[in-house]
Amino acid sequence: MRVVDLIRKKRDGRALTPEEIAFLIRGYTRGEIPDYQMAAFLMATMWRGMTVEETLVLTEEMVRSGRTLEFGHLPEAKVDKHSTGGVGDKTSLVLAPIAAAAGVRVPMISGRGLAHTGGTLDKLESIPGFRVQLPLERIRRLVERVGAALVGQTEEIVPADRKLYALRDVTATVECVPLIVASIMSKKVAEGIDALVLDVKVGKGAFMKSEAEARDLAERLVDVGRRMGKRVRALLTDMNQPLGRAIGNALEVIESMETLKGRGPDDLRALSLELAAHMLLLGDRAADLAEARHMAERILQSGAALEKFREIIEAQGGDPRVVDDYARLPQARFRFDYRAEAEGVVVEAHAERLGTASMLLGAGREQLHAPIDHAVGLIVHKKVGEPVTRGEALCTLYYNDDKRLPRALEQVRAAFVIGATAPPPDPLIRAIV
């Protein structure tokens, strides 16, 4: 087999055989196929798509590229949650401690930021000392002892996805549905989970802009997951504006801890509790969704989830004192308030533009191996439907490099629209699949 022939075959819209998909994934994982050829294949797949059978084989091959976690000796259900990516989406930092405190085992393999969206691993690494790259045996012990492990792909776990995930970020192939499905489900199957809750974002700040696209992705994810023997449920949730008010790594960690203390934004709290409730239900901790919601709420209010997060931080090498002292997190040297030029009501706070602004400040990556600045980002003071007076701060930009500010400000200016009347609110949860 030749890689160029397989690129041509996919370019021409033909389905690959299981043997051809295996050849590509195994060769790329071993370093025998260069990035430029795999990038061409990714783009061909972006344009031509994959059948359900191709997607299932791709997912299985990615799982086989590494080792898998096994938790058969633990009687409790192993449940994870995955988001398809949004702006200000830090629910994992809230719901994982809730679920673990409820007795669900949470082996959570997350990713880094893609394009304008943030990544759970980047957020966690803003905590001094927090280690997300851990050997398989250490992950297993964390799930056994603490109840949760918040980690990334390693050389052992789905190495094919680790390489492809980074390449997609810089080749404009992030939005490709079969690649999204294979990326998500390969990591989740490798975790040794019994069940999975999916948060499929839809709107201006999501990779799926329309509800039809998001529903299609959700149905494919659920289908592949069930074919692989997992209990799967997907929620379609709004991403027209950022979730919460913080965008950027350390800033989002602070907002997550505020939420665990009962002081976080209403939308972040509500979505975290709802996703956690579905995890508890699939994890057999509650008889129905109403009981699961009550349990999640009780755990959050009691402070048990906050203490579980502190325990997770310490167990993964981080400084647990950040829970009580936010000054121990990275701090930006400068700040700039972007102020309203007119009086009225916020009609739009465009999530993608605000996410891009945060990335341009250094919170995300424009190139494959670029470092990020954990301190920088945005705090959104005014969201859709909220009144604003002329000269009032709409958003504060936190930055360390003066040269990065002008481009970020361009995005912020374009993100906010002030009008005379508030639009009807978008539902936070649009549908359940």
Secondary structure as UniProt FT lines:
FT   HELIX           3..11
FT   TURN            12..13
FT   HELIX           18..29
FT   TURN            30..31
FT   HELIX           35..48
FT   HELIX           52..64
FT   TURN            72..73
FT   STRAND          78..83
FT   HELIX           92..101
FT   TURN            102..103
FT   STRAND          105..110
FT   TURN            115..116
FT   HELIX           120..124
FT   TURN            125..126
FT   TURN            128..129
FT   HELIX           136..145
FT   STRAND          148..152
FT   HELIX           159..169
FT   TURN            170..172
FT   TURN            174..175
FT   HELIX           177..190
FT   TURN            191..192
FT   STRAND          195..202
FT   TURN            204..205
FT   HELIX           211..227
FT   TURN            228..229
FT   STRAND          231..238
FT   STRAND          246..247
FT   HELIX           249..260
FT   TURN            261..262
FT   HELIX           266..282
FT   TURN            283..284
FT   HELIX           289..302
FT   HELIX           304..315
FT   TURN            316..317
FT   HELIX           320..323
FT   HELIX           326..328
FT   STRAND          334..339
FT   STRAND          344..349
FT   HELIX           351..358
FT   HELIX           359..363
FT   TURN            368..369
FT   TURN            374..375
FT   STRAND          377..380
FT   TURN            384..385
FT   STRAND          387..388
FT   TURN            390..391
FT   STRAND          393..399
FT   HELIX           402..404
FT   HELIX           405..415
FT   STRAND          416..419
FT   STRAND          429..432
//
